[in-house]
Amino acid sequence: MLAKLNEGRNSTISKRTIDGFLVCVNLLAAAANTVLAATLYGTGTGFDASQVNFKVILRRSGKEYVIMHDNLGILGAFNSILNGAKNWFLGTDIIRPASGVKHNSIRTLFISLGGHLNLSVGDEIYYEVNVGRNAFGSAIDTTASYIQINPHYSIGKEVGIFLTKSNVIQASATRESVNLGNNVTRIAFLNMEDTGVSNQIIQNLNFSSDRIDGSYNFGELIALNDLWFRNSQWLKYFDYSSGGSDVDSYQPAYPQSFVFHNEEAVDNAAVDITFDPTKVSAQKNYLVYQSFLSSKEIIAKAAAMSEKHAVENLSKLPVTL
């Protein structure tokens, strides 16, 4: 599905298994020998992902489940934070800028559903994208640039219907307490404003659930995220001294964004965050989380599928080697 500036597109999927969406934003500079700016949030310059809305709905048994409905800036940060977001923030150069040559860059992203969705007969995934008129700034050739979003088909068992939700932190907030409910698998705090760490927004973050609790100050949140991607090449790019605007250099887009739960599902999940209110701007800070709905029918179906695959795999094996 392809959409250009000030356009809306939608499509449906049925009788397949899906675990997410592949996003490719193809950008062409308006002028030669000009570097396209990094993907930022709510700036109104370059490519502004906050001006692109993406919605996914599962239709099943006469009901509708909103899988996600947010702007692409929030979804992009949530889905790329643990790999440093380089492909989303700076992208991949197709054509590098030079004299008489326009910069062509693609910003890529995988939006995870959180798990597999097995679409049976009668099931349908509806998805739509709306590209606002301010999504591409004046530095971008709007006639040649576009956003392409396609489903990623997968192989796996459905264990639940995963939902991605976001809560905005109000301007000048001193504290935010949110009860996230059950079957919560991932939680992140997204700051979409500060490209450095000198103005520390979070003073303390408390996370509680039926299985794990945690209390983190600012430094511990950085250490926690280092732990989760300690084997990633991303660490070598963690350099706050770099401006991040040159295509040959990179720093995390927003280093005050943190994932603080990314493990097995927990119940009775709750988050309590205290802030420096002088540093909390309007529409720039979000608490985003993923959880799932399940039922005996879904679990029974998954178990039956596992048993069927086990029998099929055994039938392919020789009696002896």
ZAMARGU-4260 file (C-alpha; in steps of 0.2 Angstrom, whole numbers, plus 5000, padded with zeros to 4 digits):
<rodrens>
0) 5000/5000/5000 | 5007/5017/4994 | 5002/5034/5000 | 5009/5051/4995 | 5007/5068/5004
5) 4990/5073/5009 | 4983/5055/5004 | 4974/5042/5014 | 4975/5023/5009 | 4967/5007/5016
10) 4968/4989/5013 | 4962/4972/5021 | 4970/4955/5024 | 4962/4938/5026 | 4966/4920/5027
15) 4984/4923/5032 | 4995/4924/5047 | 5003/4941/5051 | 5015/4947/5064 | 5017/4965/5059
20) 5020/4978/5045 | 5035/4984/5035 | 5036/5002/5033 | 5047/5011/5020 | 5047/5030/5018
25) 5056/5035/5002 | 5062/5053/5002 | 5070/5063/4988 | 5077/5080/4992 | 5070/5095/4984
30) 5087/5102/4980 | 5103/5095/4974 | 5118/5093/4986 | 5107/5094/5001 | 5107/5082/5015
35) 5089/5076/5021 | 5087/5079/5039 | 5085/5065/5052 | 5067/5059/5056 | 5062/5070/5070
40) 5045/5071/5079 | 5033/5086/5078 | 5046/5098/5071 | 5037/5102/5054 | 5054/5100/5045
45) 5060/5086/5034 | 5050/5070/5036 | 5039/5073/5052 | 5032/5055/5056 | 5020/5063/5069
50) 5010/5069/5054 | 5006/5051/5048 | 4992/5041/5056 | 4992/5023/5056 | 4977/5012/5061
55) 4975/4993/5062 | 4959/4984/5066 | 4955/4966/5068 | 4937/4961/5063 | 4932/4944/5071
60) 4916/4936/5075 | 4906/4952/5073 | 4918/4962/5084 | 4931/4975/5081 | 4948/4975/5090
65) 4959/4991/5088 | 4976/4983/5087 | 4984/5000/5086 | 4979/5018/5081 | 4993/5031/5083
70) 5004/5042/5073 | 5019/5035/5065 | 5031/5045/5075 | 5026/5036/5091 | 5024/5019/5083
75) 5041/5021/5075 | 5050/5026/5091 | 5042/5011/5101 | 5047/4998/5088 | 5064/5004/5085
80) 5071/5010/5102 | 5080/4994/5106 | 5090/4994/5090 | 5095/5012/5091 | 5082/5018/5078
85) 5096/5021/5065 | 5086/5014/5050 | 5071/5025/5056 | 5081/5040/5061 | 5094/5042/5048
90) 5089/5028/5035 | 5098/5021/5021 | 5105/5031/5007 | 5100/5025/4989 | 5109/5041/4982
95) 5120/5051/4992 | 5119/5070/4989 | 5132/5078/4978 | 5134/5093/4966 | 5119/5091/4954
100) 5113/5076/4963 | 5098/5075/4975 | 5099/5065/4991 | 5088/5049/4990 | 5085/5041/5007
105) 5073/5028/5014 | 5068/5027/5032 | 5063/5009/5036 | 5054/5001/5051 | 5045/4985/5056
110) 5029/4988/5066 | 5027/4973/5077 | 5010/4967/5082 | 5018/4958/5097 | 5014/4941/5091
115) 5006/4931/5077 | 4988/4933/5071 | 4980/4918/5063 | 4966/4925/5052 | 4953/4911/5050
120) 4939/4911/5038 | 4928/4926/5042 | 4943/4936/5050 | 4950/4952/5043 | 4963/4964/5046
125) 4959/4982/5041 | 4973/4994/5040 | 4974/5012/5034 | 4987/5026/5033 | 4984/5045/5032
130) 4999/5056/5027 | 4995/5073/5033 | 4999/5089/5023 | 5014/5093/5034 | 5022/5076/5034
135) 5035/5082/5021 | 5043/5098/5024 | 5049/5111/5010 | 5066/5102/5009 | 5058/5086/5002
140) 5052/5084/4984 | 5033/5080/4988 | 5029/5073/4971 | 5042/5060/4971 | 5042/5055/4990
145) 5030/5042/4997 | 5026/5030/5011 | 5024/5012/5008 | 5016/5000/5021 | 5014/4982/5018
150) 5009/4967/5030 | 5023/4955/5035 | 5016/4937/5034 | 5023/4925/5046 | 5022/4907/5053
155) 5017/4904/5071 | 5003/4901/5083 | 4992/4915/5089 | 4992/4916/5108 | 4981/4932/5110
160) 4976/4948/5101 | 4990/4960/5105 | 4985/4979/5107 | 4997/4994/5107 | 4992/5009/5116
165) 4999/5026/5121 | 4996/5038/5135 | 5002/5056/5133 | 5010/5065/5147 | 5002/5082/5150
170) 5013/5097/5149 | 5022/5102/5166 | 5016/5086/5174 | 5025/5082/5190 | 5018/5064/5191
175) 5010/5051/5180 | 5002/5035/5187 | 4994/5022/5175 | 4987/5005/5178 | 4990/4995/5162
180) 4980/4979/5166 | 4985/4961/5163 | 4995/4952/5150 | 5007/4966/5147 | 5022/4962/5138
185) 5031/4978/5134 | 5032/4996/5141 | 5042/5011/5136 | 5043/5029/5140 | 5045/5040/5125
190) 5053/5057/5125 | 5051/5065/5108 | 5060/5081/5111 | 5077/5080/5119 | 5092/5074/5108
195) 5103/5075/5123 | 5103/5070/5142 | 5107/5087/5150 | 5089/5091/5154 | 5084/5075/5163
200) 5065/5073/5162 | 5062/5058/5173 | 5067/5059/5191 | 5061/5041/5196 | 5051/5027/5188
205) 5042/5013/5198 | 5035/4998/5189 | 5025/4985/5198 | 5016/4969/5193 | 5011/4952/5199
210) 5028/4944/5194 | 5041/4958/5194 | 5044/4975/5201 | 5057/4989/5198 | 5062/5006/5204
215) 5074/5016/5192 | 5082/5033/5192 | 5088/5041/5176 | 5105/5032/5176 | 5097/5015/5180
220) 5085/5017/5165 | 5100/5020/5154 | 5109/5005/5161 | 5093/4994/5159 | 5092/4998/5141
225) 5111/4995/5139 | 5108/4977/5146 | 5094/4973/5134 | 5104/4977/5119 | 5122/4974/5126
230) 5126/4962/5111 | 5120/4974/5098 | 5131/4985/5087 | 5120/4999/5092 | 5131/5003/5107
235) 5145/5009/5096 | 5134/5023/5090 | 5129/5029/5108 | 5138/5045/5107 | 5130/5061/5113
240) 5144/5072/5106 | 5138/5069/5088 | 5125/5081/5081 | 5116/5066/5072 | 5112/5077/5057
245) 5126/5071/5045 | 5123/5055/5036 | 5140/5048/5042 | 5137/5051/5060 | 5124/5044/5072
250) 5117/5046/5090 | 5101/5039/5097 | 5087/5050/5091 | 5080/5053/5108 | 5091/5046/5121
255) 5079/5050/5135 | 5067/5036/5128 | 5068/5020/5138 | 5060/5003/5137 | 5058/4996/5155
260) 5048/4980/5153 | 5052/4969/5138 | 5049/4951/5144 | 5036/4939/5148 | 5018/4944/5151
265) 5013/4951/5168 | 4997/4955/5176 | 4991/4970/5187 | 5005/4980/5179 | 5006/4998/5185
270) 5018/5013/5182 | 5022/5028/5192 | 5034/5041/5186 | 5039/5057/5194 | 5046/5071/5182
275) 5055/5088/5183 | 5039/5098/5178 | 5049/5112/5170 | 5055/5100/5157 | 5039/5091/5152
280) 5033/5099/5136 | 5015/5097/5128 | 5013/5082/5116 | 5031/5077/5117 | 5031/5063/5131
285) 5022/5046/5130 | 5020/5030/5140 | 5017/5016/5127 | 5013/4998/5130 | 5008/4982/5122
290) 4997/4969/5130 | 4986/4955/5123 | 4968/4948/5125 | 4966/4929/5125 | 4953/4916/5128
295) 4951/4898/5131 | 4946/4896/5112 | 4962/4905/5107 | 4973/4894/5118 | 4965/4878/5113
300) 4967/4882/5095 | 4985/4886/5098 | 4988/4869/5107 | 4979/4860/5093 | 4990/4868/5080
305) 5006/4863/5090 | 5000/4845/5091 | 4996/4844/5073 | 5013/4851/5068 | 5022/4839/5080
310) 5013/4824/5072 | 5018/4831/5055 | 5036/4833/5059 | 5037/4816/5067 | 5030/4808/5052
315) 5044/4815/5041 | 5058/4808/5052 | 5066/4791/5048 | 5064/4777/5061 | 5083/4777/5063
320) 5098/4786/5057
</rodrens>
